[in-house]
Amino acid sequence: MTIKVSSLLAVIAIWAAMITAVINEPDAAWSLVFAALATAAIGIGFWRRLGLSRLVAITGIWAGTVLVVGSGEAAWPSVLAFFATAVIAHAPGGRAIFLLDLAAAFVWLIAAFVVVDQHDGSYVLVFAALTVWSLVGGHPERASGAVTILWWALAASIILVADGFYRLSVLAWILSASSFDRATWRLPRKVEWDIFDHDDSRLELY
């Protein structure tokens, strides 16, 4: 059993980012707890190959986080960064996975830049996190990284030019999620009465 370099580099990226953030904003020292949790999330699978693709995504997540935390805008995005890291580190692979991970890094970085530039709208990172989880947390082969980058680039551009309209981040998340393969959507066709029925999978004791 060996420690994979890609996993080790991801941990180094996390701590380099958060130590820099805390040096610039000492009051955000508590966010190091979530850097430690993110390290643990990766460390659970140190012997697994994380790979360049996931390394790019995790580095982008924490680079965006250090922008926000280090600028004094907010420290709570480190919580979201931890959850995003856990999802990315243990997400299933798929076709065009590098583009999806690149999109995840881009979304987080552009959202962080918006927050720092506008000195407001930090909740934009919530929808950036939801987008990242949607991209890599389920069936990544059904998502479109290029479309996600497009929607978030447009949303961020409008927010920056208009000095507001942070709700566009909600729309960017929804439109990004809608880029998944619609053929996999299954809508219910009828309602089944099950109030007094028993579960068919119950354990038989005789």
N, C-alpha and C positions, 0 to 999 in steps of 0.2 A: 504494500500500500504506500502510495507516494502523495505528496501535496502537489497539486497542479499549479503551475505558474500563473495561469489566467485567474484562478481563484485568489491567489496571494496578491496579485496586482490589483484586483478589485478591492480587497481589504485595505491595501495601501492608499488607493484613491479615496476611499471613504474617510480614512483618518487624516490624510493630507488636507482634504477639504474642510473637515470639521475643526481641526486644530487651527487652521487659518481663520475660520469663522469666529472661533472663540477668542483668538488673539485680538481680532478687530472688534468684537462685541463680547466682553467678559460676562455680561449678564446672561448670555445664552449658553453658559457652561452646562446647564442641565441637558442640553440637546446631545451632549456626548453619550448620554445613556442610550439614545436611539442609534447612535453610531456603533455602540457596543452590541446592541441587539441585531443590527444589520450584519455586523461581523459574525455573530453567532449563526445567523441565518445562512450565511455563506459557508462558515466553518463546519456546519453539519455535513456538508458534502465536499470537503476539501479534496477528497480523493477523486471526485468526479471532475471531468473536464468542463469547465465553465465556457471556455471558448472566447474568441475575439469578439464575436457578435454581442454576447451577453456582457462582456467587459466594457464595450463601448456604451451600452445602455446604462449600466450601473455608474460608470464614470460620468456620463451626462446627467444622471439623476442627482448625484452629489455635487457636481459642479454648479448646477442650478441652485441647489440648496445652499451652498456656501455664498452665492450671490445675495440671496435673501437674508439669511441669518447674519452673515458678516456685515451687511449694510445696516443692520439694526431695524429692518422692517418688521420681521417676525421670526420667532424661533420654532414655532410649532410645525412648520413644514418638514422639519427633521423627522417628525412622527410619520408623515406620509411617505417620506423618502425611505424609511425603514420598511414599511409595508410593501412599497413598490420594489425594493431590493429583494425582499423575500419572494415575491411573486416572480420576478425576473430570474432569480437564481435557480428556481425549481420548476420553471415553466417548461412545458413540452416543446420539442422542436417542430420544424415543419418546413415547407417550401418557402423560399425567399425570406428566410428568417433574419438575415442581416438587415434587410430593408425595414423590417418591423422593429428591430431593436434600434436602428438608426432613427426611426420615427419616434420611438419612445424617448430617446435622448433629446431629439429636437423639440418635441412638445414640452418637455419639462424645462429645457433651457429658455425657450421663447416665452413661456409663462413666467419664469423667474425674472427674465429681463423686463417684461411688462410691469411686474410688481415693483421692481426696483426703480424703473424709469418714472412710473406714475406715482410712487409713494402711496399707493392705495390698491384696493382690489386684490388683496392677498388670497381671497377665496378662489381666485382664478386657478390657483395651484390644486385646489380640491378637484376641479374638473380635469386638470392635467393628469392628476393621479388616476382618476376614473378612466381616462383615455388610455393611459399606460396599462392599467389592469385589463382593460378590454382587449388591447392589442396582444398581450403576451400571456394572459392568464387563462384563456380558454382553449380555443382552436385557432392558433396563429396562422395556420395555412389558409384560413377563410377570411382573414383580414387584409386590408390594403394599406400598406405603409405609405405609399405615394399619395393616396387620397387623404390620409390623415395629416401628412405634412402640408398638403395644399390647404385644407380647411383651417388648420391652426395658423398657418402663415397669413391667410386672409384675415382671420379674426384678430390676430395680434396687430397687423398693419392698421386696421380700422381703429382699434383701441388706442394705439399710439398716436395716430393722426388726430383723432377726435377727442383725446384726453378723457376717455371714459368708455361707456358702453361695455362694461366688464361682463355683462350678461351674454355677450357674444361667445364667451368661453363655454357656456352651457350649450349653445347652438353648435359650436365646433365639436364638442364631445358627442352630441347626438348624431351629427352628420358623419363623424368618424365611425361611430358604432354602426351606422346604417350601411357602411361600406362592406360589412360582412356578407358572406354568401347568403342571399335571401332564400336560396333553394333549401337551406337547412332550417328555415323557420317552419314551425309546425303550430298552426292555430287550431284551437279546439273546434270541433264540428257540432258537438251536442253536449247537453248536460246530463250526467248520470246520477240517479238517486242512490245515495249510499249512506243515508242517515242511520238506518237500522241494520245495515248489512255488516257481516263479519269480514275481516281480512282473509282473503283466500290463501295467504302465505303463512297462516298461523301454524304453530307447532302442534303436531298431533302427538298426544301422550299415550295412545293405545293402538 
